[in-house]
């Protein structure tokens, strides 16, 4: 039998649920914002720009939602429940939909910022509606204090959970779906608490339908992720993993095995030997006795394979940020033949650490240093191409040692390429730039660096597939379209390289 008092005052029963929903609302809202920013930085690069524009758009949309809330004159509870259901469906599916749309639309920014605007507007409606629903139950000061306390605690929970738990263990698509279910759970909790639901039957049906769709999508999340990646990579995805640091994807079409990190091609098994021979041997072949070698990056072990061809090598230290990378290429039976088991060679020590932090703490000196880091597509990677890091590199390099830095394409991004050389020189090192043609990448550039002028003679190990005495010499010749041009030094406080790199590559890819 229905309680007449409860029917007369339904908010008395759901007041605690409404207060708790402030926590859920804040947590979910911030998670959707972080999802959009992370996804944009993964797919579009330049994390600072993407996060800044996504956050700005989201906050603007929240303000717009708060302003629109004044138009709700009655049935605030029903409107609040409908908003929760809409956020659950749109926000929960946002990461999956954006991944699927990335390679299917001419301008990805339109669906990206459209989604952010819609979600932000809906989230902006929530808190004003909550406060209006609770205004008759709490004193104004107590109301504001409690709602905002739950709101800020929810924001803290989201900001800690997202990088430490959600992305490493659930990935972006599953994270969106889980928090969509949290939003729809708020709607269902309110509906079930109401003593009389005759006027909200459609809302109950909609909430149950959205919940069922989110659960189904959660069950098929891996298939959704692979579907998005197949569309993006145009080849069967045979391995995919979201680590705390990056998205690792391997594709295989025929005999062509390819590695992608955050959507950027790292190598093709058909021609990676060209890149890695060109990276390693011009440096090690100019060192009288390359006993101690340092590798920054190169977690796939392919540069290690080339280093270990030199008989004078006694010990190699490889510093790569992501343990998932070194573990994968050190143990997987399909991948270890590519690097000839180099990661488990007794001469090799693998250290999983940030190269910038590790190099600053390092006190050893090395006869050769191989810098095989990803391209500077974001400011977090761009710091590894700054004069600050190169000062540390110079300190770690033996007096008669030689270092080499992979430095992007001098044909596609000449300003970015020559910025690397300029920055190495600003750290007090002599440089010798060179380039090689790698079909998967096109014309690719490298820069040798040393404390002394770098001599011409180079000793090459036998049985190389690409380098010989002639190719090792002609690599140092630059035609006019790749010739040196004036560039600024890449510093931590300007990150000129990232902006230049993005601008030059955008002209080709856009």
C-alpha positions in Angstrom: 0.0 0.0 0.0 1.4 3.4 -1.0 2.4 5.8 1.7 0.2 9.0 1.3 2.8 11.1 3.1 5.6 9.9 0.8 3.4 10.6 -2.2 2.8 14.1 -1.0 6.5 14.7 -0.4 8.4 12.4 -2.9 11.6 14.4 -2.5 11.8 13.4 1.2 12.5 9.9 0.1 15.0 10.7 -2.6 16.9 13.6 -1.0 19.9 11.4 0.0 19.9 9.9 -3.5 20.0 13.4 -5.0 22.9 14.4 -2.8 24.9 11.3 -3.7 24.1 11.9 -7.3 26.0 15.1 -7.1 29.1 13.0 -6.5 28.3 10.7 -9.4 27.5 13.6 -11.7 30.8 15.3 -11.0 32.8 12.1 -11.4 31.2 11.2 -14.6 31.3 14.7 -16.0 35.0 15.0 -15.5 35.7 11.5 -16.8 33.9 12.4 -20.1 36.0 15.6 -20.3 39.2 13.6 -19.7 38.1 11.0 -22.3 37.7 13.6 -25.0 41.0 15.3 -24.2 42.9 12.0 -24.1 41.3 10.7 -27.3 42.0 14.0 -29.1 45.6 13.9 -28.1 46.0 10.2 -29.1 44.4 10.8 -32.6 45.4 14.4 -33.3 48.7 14.8 -31.4 49.9 17.9 -29.4 48.3 17.0 -26.1 48.6 20.6 -24.7 46.5 22.0 -27.5 44.0 19.2 -27.5 43.4 19.3 -23.7 43.3 23.1 -23.6 40.7 23.3 -26.4 38.6 20.4 -25.2 38.6 21.7 -21.6 37.7 25.3 -22.8 34.9 24.0 -25.0 33.6 21.7 -22.2 33.5 24.5 -19.6 31.8 26.9 -22.1 29.2 24.2 -22.8 28.7 23.7 -19.0 28.1 27.4 -18.6 25.6 27.3 -21.5 23.8 24.3 -19.8 23.6 26.2 -16.5 22.1 29.2 -18.3 19.6 27.0 -20.2 18.5 25.5 -16.9 16.6 28.7 -16.1 14.1 27.7 -18.8 13.0 24.6 -16.8 10.0 26.0 -14.9 8.4 22.8 -13.7 8.9 19.0 -13.4 12.6 19.5 -12.4 12.9 16.0 -11.2 11.6 14.5 -14.5 14.0 16.8 -16.5 16.9 15.8 -14.2 16.2 12.1 -14.8 16.0 12.7 -18.6 19.3 14.6 -18.5 20.9 11.7 -16.7 19.6 9.2 -19.3 20.9 11.4 -22.2 24.3 11.8 -20.6 24.5 8.1 -20.0 23.8 7.3 -23.6 25.9 10.1 -25.2 28.8 10.3 -22.7 29.0 6.5 -22.3 29.2 5.8 -26.0 31.4 8.9 -26.8 34.8 7.2 -26.8 33.6 4.3 -29.0 31.8 6.6 -31.4 34.7 9.0 -31.8 37.1 6.1 -32.4 34.8 4.7 -35.1 34.3 8.1 -36.7 38.0 9.1 -36.8 38.8 7.7 -40.3 35.2 8.0 -41.6 34.8 11.8 -41.6 36.6 14.5 -43.5 37.2 16.7 -40.4 37.3 14.8 -37.1 37.2 18.0 -35.1 33.5 18.5 -36.0 32.2 15.3 -34.2 34.8 15.7 -31.5 33.9 19.2 -30.4 30.2 18.6 -31.2 30.2 15.7 -28.7 32.0 17.8 -26.1 29.5 20.6 -26.6 26.5 18.3 -26.2 27.9 16.5 -23.1 29.1 19.7 -21.5 25.7 21.3 -22.0 23.9 18.4 -20.4 26.4 18.2 -17.5 25.9 22.0 -17.0 22.2 21.4 -16.5 22.7 18.9 -13.7 23.9 21.0 -10.7 21.4 23.8 -11.1 18.6 21.3 -11.3 19.9 19.4 -8.3 20.0 22.6 -6.2 16.5 23.5 -7.2 15.2 20.0 -6.3 16.9 20.3 -2.8 16.1 23.9 -2.0 13.1 23.2 0.1 14.9 20.5 2.1 18.0 22.4 3.1 19.0 25.8 4.2 20.6 27.7 1.3 24.1 27.8 2.8 23.8 24.1 3.8 22.5 23.3 0.3 25.4 25.0 -1.5 27.9 23.6 0.8 26.7 20.0 0.5 26.2 20.0 -3.2 29.5 21.6 -4.0 31.4 19.3 -1.5 30.0 16.2 -3.2 30.8 17.8 -6.6 34.4 18.6 -5.8 35.0 15.2 -4.1 33.7 13.6 -7.3 36.0 15.6 -9.4 39.0 14.6 -7.2 37.9 10.9 -7.5 37.8 11.2 -11.3 41.1 13.0 -11.7 42.9 10.2 -9.6 41.1 7.2 -11.0 41.4 8.2 -14.7 45.2 8.0 -15.1 45.9 5.5 -12.3 43.2 2.9 -12.8 40.7 3.5 -15.6 42.9 4.0 -18.7 45.6 1.4 -17.7 43.0 -1.3 -16.8 39.8 -0.5 -18.8 41.0 1.6 -21.7 39.1 4.6 -23.1 36.1 2.8 -24.6 35.3 0.7 -21.6 35.8 3.6 -19.2 33.2 5.6 -21.1 30.7 2.8 -21.0 31.2 2.1 -17.3 30.6 5.7 -16.4 27.6 5.8 -18.7 26.2 3.0 -16.6 26.9 5.1 -13.5 24.8 8.0 -14.9 21.9 5.7 -15.8 22.2 4.1 -12.4 21.4 7.5 -10.9 18.3 7.8 -13.1 17.2 4.3 -12.2 17.8 4.8 -8.5 15.7 8.0 -8.5 12.9 6.3 -10.5 12.9 3.3 -8.1 12.8 5.5 -5.0 9.8 7.4 -6.2 6.6 6.2 -4.5 4.6 6.7 -7.7 6.1 6.3 -11.1 3.0 6.4 -13.3 4.1 9.7 -14.9 7.6 8.5 -15.6 7.1 5.2 -17.4 8.7 6.4 -20.6 11.8 7.5 -18.6 12.0 4.1 -16.9 11.8 2.3 -20.3 14.4 4.7 -21.7 16.7 4.2 -18.7 16.5 0.4 -19.0 17.1 0.5 -22.7 20.2 2.7 -22.4 21.5 0.5 -19.6 21.0 -2.6 -21.7 22.8 -1.0 -24.7 25.7 0.1 -22.5 26.0 -3.4 -21.0 26.0 -5.0 -24.5 28.6 -2.5 -25.7 30.7 -3.2 -22.6 30.6 -7.0 -23.4 31.6 -6.2 -27.0 34.1 -3.5 -26.2 37.1 -5.3 -27.5 35.4 -6.0 -30.8 34.4 -2.3 -31.0 38.0 -1.3 -30.3 39.3 -3.7 -33.0 36.7 -2.5 -35.5 37.8 1.1 -35.0 41.4 0.1 -35.3 40.9 -2.0 -38.5 39.3 1.1 -40.1 42.2 3.3 -38.9 45.1 1.0 -39.8 43.6 -0.6 -43.0 45.1 -4.0 -41.9 44.1 -6.8 -39.6 45.0 -6.0 -36.0 46.7 -8.9 -34.4 47.5 -7.3 -31.0 46.3 -4.2 -29.2 47.0 -3.0 -25.6 46.3 0.3 -23.8 49.1 0.8 -21.3 49.4 3.7 -18.9 51.7 5.4 -21.4 50.4 4.6 -24.9 48.2 2.5 -27.2 50.2 -0.4 -28.7 48.9 -1.9 -31.9 50.4 -4.5 -34.1 48.9 -5.2 -37.6 49.8 -7.9 -40.1 49.0 -8.1 -43.8 50.8 -10.9 -45.5 54.4 -10.7 -44.4 54.1 -7.1 -43.4 54.1 -6.7 -39.6 53.7 -3.1 -38.4 53.9 -1.5 -35.0 51.9 1.6 -34.1 52.1 3.7 -31.0 49.2 6.0 -30.4 48.3 5.6 -34.1 51.8 6.5 -35.4 53.7 4.0 -37.4 57.0 2.9 -35.7 58.2 0.3 -38.2 57.2 -2.1 -41.0 59.0 -5.5 -40.9 59.5 -5.2 -44.7 62.0 -2.3 -44.5 62.7 -1.6 -40.9 66.3 -2.9 -41.5 67.0 0.2 -43.5 66.0 2.5 -40.7 67.8 0.6 -38.0 71.0 0.0 -39.9 71.0 3.8 -40.8 70.4 4.7 -37.1 73.0 2.5 -35.5 76.0 1.8 -37.7 77.1 5.4 -38.7 77.5 6.1 -35.0 79.0 2.8 -33.7 81.2 2.5 -36.8 82.9 5.7 -35.8 83.7 4.7 -32.2 87.1 3.0 -31.7 85.8 0.7 -29.0 82.0 0.8 -28.4 82.2 -1.1 -25.1 79.4 0.7 -23.3 76.3 1.7 -25.3 73.2 3.5 -24.1 69.9 3.3 -26.0 67.1 5.8 -25.2 63.8 4.4 -26.5 63.9 1.5 -28.9 61.8 -0.8 -26.7 61.1 -3.1 -29.8 64.8 -4.2 -29.6 65.5 -3.7 -33.3 68.2 -1.1 -32.7 69.7 -3.5 -30.1 69.9 -6.2 -32.8 72.1 -3.9 -34.9 74.2 -2.8 -31.9 75.0 -6.3 -31.0 76.5 -7.0 -34.4 79.6 -5.0 -33.3 82.1 -7.3 -31.7 83.5 -4.6 -29.3 80.2 -4.1 -27.5 80.4 -5.3 -23.9 77.3 -3.9 -22.3 74.1 -2.1 -23.5 71.8 -0.2 -21.3 68.3 0.3 -22.8 66.0 2.9 -21.2 62.4 2.7 -22.4 59.4 4.2 -20.6 56.9 1.4 -21.1 57.5 -2.1 -19.6 54.7 -3.5 -21.7 56.7 -2.7 -24.8 60.0 -4.3 -23.7 58.0 -7.3 -22.2 56.1 -7.8 -25.5 59.2 -7.7 -27.7 61.3 -9.7 -25.3 58.9 -12.6 -24.9 56.4 -12.9 -27.8 57.4 -15.7 -30.1 56.2 -13.9 -33.2 58.3 -10.8 -32.4 61.5 -12.0 -30.9 62.8 -13.3 -34.3 62.6 -9.7 -35.6 65.1 -8.5 -33.0 66.9 -11.9 -32.7 66.2 -12.1 -29.0 68.2 -8.9 -28.4 66.2 -7.8 -25.3 67.2 -11.0 -23.5 70.9 -11.0 -24.5 73.1 -11.2 -21.4 74.9 -8.0 -22.4 71.7 -6.0 -22.3 70.2 -4.3 -19.3 66.6 -3.1 -19.7 65.5 -0.2 -17.5 61.8 1.0 -17.7 62.0 4.7 -16.8 61.4 8.2 -18.3 64.6 8.9 -20.3 64.6 12.5 -19.2 64.5 11.6 -15.5 66.9 8.7 -15.9 69.5 10.6 -17.8 69.5 13.4 -15.3 70.2 11.0 -12.5 72.8 9.0 -14.5 76.5 9.3 -13.6 77.9 6.8 -16.0 79.6 7.6 -19.4 79.0 5.7 -22.6 81.1 5.2 -25.7 77.9 5.4 -27.9 74.4 6.7 -27.3 71.5 5.8 -29.6 68.4 8.0 -29.3 65.5 6.1 -30.9 62.6 8.0 -29.4 59.1 8.5 -31.0 58.6 11.6 -33.1 57.8 14.8 -31.1 54.1 14.7 -31.6 53.3 16.0 -28.1 55.0 18.1 -25.4 55.6 15.1 -23.2 57.8 13.6 -26.0 59.1 17.0 -27.1 60.9 17.5 -23.8 63.2 14.6 -24.9 64.4 16.7 -27.9 65.2 19.9 -25.8 68.6 21.5 -25.1 68.1 20.5 -21.5 68.1 16.8 -22.3 71.0 17.2 -24.8 73.1 18.8 -22.1 72.6 15.6 -20.1 73.3 13.5 -23.1 76.6 15.4 -23.6 77.5 14.8 -20.0 76.8 11.0 -20.4 78.8 10.8 -23.7 82.5 9.8 -23.4 85.0 12.3 -24.8 85.7 10.2 -27.9 82.1 8.8 -28.1 79.4 9.4 -30.7 75.7 9.8 -30.3 72.9 9.7 -32.9 69.4 11.0 -32.7 66.5 10.0 -35.0 65.2 13.3 -36.2 62.1 13.0 -38.4 61.9 13.6 -42.2 64.2 16.4 -43.6 62.0 16.3 -46.7 58.5 16.5 -45.2 59.5 18.5 -42.1 62.8 20.2 -42.8 62.4 22.9 -40.1 61.7 20.3 -37.5 64.6 18.2 -38.7 67.1 21.0 -38.6 65.8 22.2 -35.2 67.2 18.9 -33.8 70.6 19.7 -35.2 70.5 23.3 -34.0 69.5 22.1 -30.5 72.3 19.6 -30.3 74.8 22.3 -31.2 73.3 24.6 -28.6 74.2 21.9 -26.1 77.9 22.2 -27.2 78.1 19.2 -29.5 79.5 18.9 -33.0 76.9 17.5 -35.4 76.8 15.6 -38.7 73.3 15.3 -40.2 72.4 12.6 -42.6 69.4 10.9 -44.1 68.2 7.5 -45.6 65.2 6.4 -47.7 62.9 4.0 -45.8 59.9 3.2 -48.0 57.4 3.0 -45.2 58.4 6.5 -43.9 59.9 8.1 -47.0 63.1 10.1 -46.6 64.2 9.9 -43.0 66.7 11.9 -41.0 69.3 11.4 -38.3 71.9 13.5 -36.6 75.3 12.4 -35.3 76.7 14.3 -32.3 80.0 14.2 -30.5 82.4 16.3 -28.4 84.9 16.4 -31.3 84.4 16.9 -35.0 83.1 13.7 -36.5 85.4 11.9 -38.9 84.5 10.3 -42.2 85.8 6.7 -42.0 83.2 4.2 -40.7 83.7 0.6 -40.0 80.6 -1.5 -40.9 79.9 -5.1 -39.7 79.5 -7.7 -42.3 76.2 -8.9 -43.8 74.2 -5.7 -43.7 71.2 -5.5 -46.0 71.3 -1.7 -46.7 74.5 0.0 -45.7 77.8 -0.4 -47.5 80.8 1.9 -47.9 79.1 3.9 -50.7 75.6 4.3 -49.1 77.2 5.2 -45.8 78.9 8.1 -47.5 76.1 9.4 -49.7 73.7 9.7 -46.8 75.5 12.9 -45.7 74.7 14.7 -48.9 71.6 16.9 -48.8 69.9 18.1 -52.0 68.5 21.7 -52.0 65.0 20.7 -51.0 66.4 19.3 -47.7 69.2 21.8 -47.2 69.8 23.4 -43.9 67.8 26.4 -42.9 67.8 28.6 -39.8 65.8 27.3 -36.9 65.4 28.2 -33.2 66.7 26.1 -30.3 64.1 23.7 -28.8 63.8 24.5 -25.1 61.6 23.2 -22.3 59.9 26.6 -22.1 59.1 27.0 -25.8 58.8 23.5 -27.2 59.3 25.0 -30.7 60.0 21.6 -32.2 56.5 20.2 -31.4 54.7 23.2 -33.0 57.0 23.1 -36.1 56.6 19.3 -36.4 52.8 19.5 -36.2 52.6 22.4 -38.7 54.8 20.7 -41.3 53.3 17.2 -41.1 49.8 18.7 -41.1 50.4 20.2 -44.6 51.1 16.7 -45.9 48.5 14.7 -44.0 45.8 17.4 -44.2 
